[in-house]
Amino acid sequence: MIKTLEPYWLGIPVRSLDEASPTHAARVLEIAERAAKSPGLVPISFPLELFRFLRGCRYLPAADLFEHVLLPMEFERRRAGTALDHALWAWRKCIDLGEDARLTVGTYHQEPHAWVTIYGETEPFVLETTHKGELELLQAWDQWLYEPSFSINANLHYFEHIR
């Protein structure tokens, strides 16, 4: 069976944030800008190191993902954080590894969540940064429980994901 990529996973580039943008988009963009300047102290040379580090970090569920977000160095120091903290750190490290990665915010099981979407040559993959088992890249369209709302790429361009 041939699968086609649902266009909403690609997102629509948006030049500026306005009232139609998701509530927390401006806050996440501001945090992403700060994280882009703060690579952290943990050296990551290949993806397996990224997975190992994340597996050693504690996931802290939060009622509000956006209340207090940790920059990469603080996340490395605490080795604990929310889904957004995990995703922000991993997004920054994926960029360092040369991946076409986006910090993605949306819902998982209809709850606020954040993850990294890696755009391969033919399809996007979800990097679920809070999973503590064997980490793997999941094909985006097979992961129907993930609903992206917006994402930010390495150039700090903002994309809205509309079904």
Beta strands, then each sheet from edge to edge (+ up, - down):
strand 1: 12-14
strand 2: 58-59
strand 3: 80-81
strand 4: 101-108
strand 5: 111-119
strand 6: 124-127
strand 7: 137-139
strand 8: 146-152
strand 9: 158-160
sheet 1: 1+ 9- 8+ 4- 5+ 6- 7+
sheet 2: 2+ 3+
end
